[in-house]
């Protein structure tokens, strides 16, 4: 059972993770790989709205996605987007990244290889990864403007769609930990975290929503260096 307090604390973190950016046209849309095909759905919809002329789907697999996306996250995302009417010619693939740092660095290389100069990125992620992904983009790709987007869902609707409320809360907690610690590791810019959000995070940790937390003694050697993370399950850092 998940307590009323835990749900309230999870809601605080959920709300905080949204960047609330106003959507606008960008040079490219980047769909960050994960277990959630909703990222591909949102990216396809934004393409159809004319908000980006080209899409990059980035991601290999993690322990969470290895079974459900055996061909790799980016490949499954592309297949979904094509089903939704996005032409294959508008989609670039980055199939190697195993963490967000690599998502960013490898996507930059894919765009260079394609001869595309990006001055702005429409960054599409899971809802609770907006803030962390934004903070990492500002650190690792500071020359582009970043507009964040995700599935516009409530916490309750999202947990119902995933089918595992405890796992979702674990992921929300893990994402907040990374917002807090990644700046000190050189992986992200500092974000203002309200005291109420920090207190809710600590209560959820005490209640055992800790399966996506990084060990206290783990820090990466460099962005995308591949130690332990991904919020979606054990895998590389970031």
C-alpha positions in Angstrom: 0.0 0.0 0.0 1.1 3.5 -0.7 0.2 6.0 2.0 -1.7 9.2 1.5 1.4 11.1 2.6 3.5 9.3 0.0 1.1 10.1 -2.8 1.1 13.8 -1.7 4.9 13.8 -1.7 5.1 12.1 -5.0 2.7 14.8 -6.4 5.0 17.5 -5.2 7.9 16.0 -7.0 5.9 15.3 -10.1 4.8 18.9 -10.3 8.3 20.1 -9.8 9.8 18.0 -12.5 7.8 19.8 -15.2 9.5 22.8 -16.8 6.3 24.3 -18.1 8.0 25.6 -21.3 5.9 27.2 -24.0 6.3 25.1 -27.1 7.7 26.8 -30.2 9.4 25.7 -33.4 13.0 24.3 -33.0 15.8 23.1 -35.2 15.3 19.5 -34.2 13.2 17.4 -31.9 15.1 14.9 -29.7 13.2 12.0 -28.2 15.1 10.6 -25.2 15.0 6.8 -25.1 13.3 5.0 -22.2 10.7 2.4 -21.4 7.9 4.8 -22.2 6.6 4.8 -25.8 4.7 7.9 -24.9 7.9 9.9 -25.7 7.7 8.7 -29.3 4.0 9.6 -29.4 4.6 13.2 -28.2 7.5 13.6 -30.5 5.5 12.5 -33.5 2.6 14.9 -32.5 5.0 17.8 -32.2 6.5 16.9 -35.7 3.0 17.0 -37.2 2.4 20.3 -35.5 5.3 21.7 -37.5 7.4 22.3 -34.4 10.5 20.5 -35.8 11.5 19.5 -39.3 13.6 16.5 -38.2 13.6 14.1 -35.3 16.4 12.3 -33.5 15.5 9.3 -31.5 18.3 8.3 -29.1 18.8 5.3 -26.9 20.1 1.7 -26.8 18.6 -0.4 -24.0 18.7 -0.6 -20.2 17.7 -3.5 -17.9 14.2 -2.0 -17.9 13.9 -1.9 -21.7 15.9 -4.9 -22.8 12.8 -7.2 -22.9 10.1 -4.8 -24.0 12.4 -3.0 -26.6 14.8 -5.7 -27.8 15.8 -3.8 -31.0 16.7 -0.8 -28.9 14.8 2.2 -27.6 15.5 4.5 -30.6 14.5 1.8 -33.1 11.2 1.1 -31.3 10.5 4.9 -31.1 11.1 5.3 -34.8 8.8 2.4 -35.6 6.1 4.0 -33.4 6.5 7.4 -35.0 6.3 5.9 -38.5 3.1 4.2 -37.4 1.8 7.6 -36.4 2.5 9.0 -39.9 6.0 10.5 -39.5 8.0 9.9 -42.7 11.1 7.8 -42.2 13.1 10.4 -44.0 12.4 12.9 -41.2 13.9 10.6 -38.5 17.5 10.1 -37.5 18.6 7.3 -35.2 21.1 7.3 -32.4 21.1 3.7 -31.2 24.1 3.6 -28.9 23.4 5.8 -25.9 22.9 4.1 -22.6 22.5 7.2 -20.4 21.4 10.8 -20.8 24.9 12.2 -21.1 25.5 9.9 -24.0 22.0 10.7 -25.5 23.2 14.3 -25.7 26.7 13.8 -26.9 25.8 11.1 -29.4 22.9 13.2 -30.8 25.2 16.1 -31.4 27.4 13.8 -33.5 24.5 12.4 -35.4 23.4 15.9 -36.4 26.9 16.8 -37.4 27.1 13.7 -39.6 23.8 14.7 -41.2 25.0 18.2 -41.9 22.3 19.7 -39.6 23.2 22.8 -37.5 20.9 22.9 -34.5 20.4 26.2 -32.7 17.4 25.0 -30.7 16.2 21.6 -29.4 12.7 20.5 -28.6 13.7 18.0 -25.9 11.1 15.2 -25.4 11.3 13.0 -22.3 9.2 11.3 -19.7 7.2 13.8 -17.6 9.4 13.4 -14.5 12.6 13.7 -16.5 12.0 17.2 -18.0 13.9 19.1 -15.3 16.9 16.8 -15.1 17.2 16.5 -18.9 17.0 20.3 -19.2 19.7 20.8 -16.6 22.0 18.3 -18.3 21.4 19.9 -21.7 22.3 23.4 -20.4 25.5 21.9 -19.0 26.5 19.6 -21.8 25.1 21.4 -24.9 25.0 25.1 -23.7 25.1 26.6 -27.2 21.5 25.5 -28.1 18.2 26.8 -26.7 16.2 24.0 -25.1 12.4 23.7 -25.0 11.2 20.7 -22.9 8.1 18.7 -23.7 6.5 15.5 -22.4 3.2 13.7 -22.2 0.7 16.0 -20.7 -0.6 13.6 -18.0 -1.5 13.7 -14.3 0.5 11.6 -11.9 -2.5 9.3 -11.4 -3.0 8.9 -15.2 0.7 8.2 -15.7 0.9 5.6 -13.0 -2.2 3.9 -14.4 -0.6 3.9 -17.9 2.6 2.3 -16.6 0.8 -0.1 -14.4 3.2 0.0 -11.5 2.7 3.0 -9.1 5.6 2.1 -6.8 8.1 1.9 -9.7 6.9 5.3 -11.0 7.4 6.9 -7.6 10.8 5.3 -7.3 11.7 6.9 -10.7 10.4 10.3 -9.6 12.5 10.1 -6.5 15.5 9.0 -8.5 15.1 11.9 -10.9 15.0 14.4 -8.1 18.2 12.9 -6.6 19.9 13.5 -9.9 18.7 17.1 -10.0 20.3 17.6 -6.6 23.6 15.8 -7.1 24.5 16.1 -10.8 25.6 19.7 -10.7 28.3 18.8 -8.2 29.5 16.1 -10.6 29.7 18.5 -13.5 26.8 16.8 -15.3 24.1 19.5 -15.0 23.4 23.1 -14.1 22.1 24.0 -10.7 18.3 24.1 -10.3 16.4 25.9 -7.5 14.8 23.1 -5.5 12.1 24.4 -3.0 12.5 23.3 0.6 9.0 21.6 0.4 10.2 19.4 -2.5 13.4 18.4 -0.7 11.4 17.5 2.4 9.0 15.4 0.3 11.9 13.7 -1.4 13.4 12.8 2.0 10.2 11.4 3.3 9.8 9.2 0.3 13.3 7.9 0.7 12.5 7.1 4.4 9.4 5.2 3.2 11.6 3.0 0.9 11.1 4.5 -2.6 14.8 4.1 -3.2 15.3 1.5 -5.9 16.4 4.2 -8.5 18.7 6.1 -6.2 22.4 6.2 -7.0 24.7 4.9 -4.3 26.2 7.6 -2.3 29.8 6.7 -3.3 29.1 6.6 -7.1 30.2 9.5 -9.2 31.0 9.5 -12.9 34.5 10.0 -14.3 33.1 12.2 -17.1 29.7 12.9 -18.8 28.4 9.7 -20.3 31.2 7.6 -18.6 28.8 4.8 -17.9 28.6 4.1 -14.2 25.3 3.2 -12.5 21.9 4.9 -13.3 19.1 5.7 -15.6 16.2 6.3 -13.3 14.4 3.6 -15.3 16.6 0.9 -13.8 20.2 0.0 -13.0 22.4 1.1 -15.9 24.8 3.9 -16.7 25.0 7.1 -14.8 23.0 10.1 -16.2 
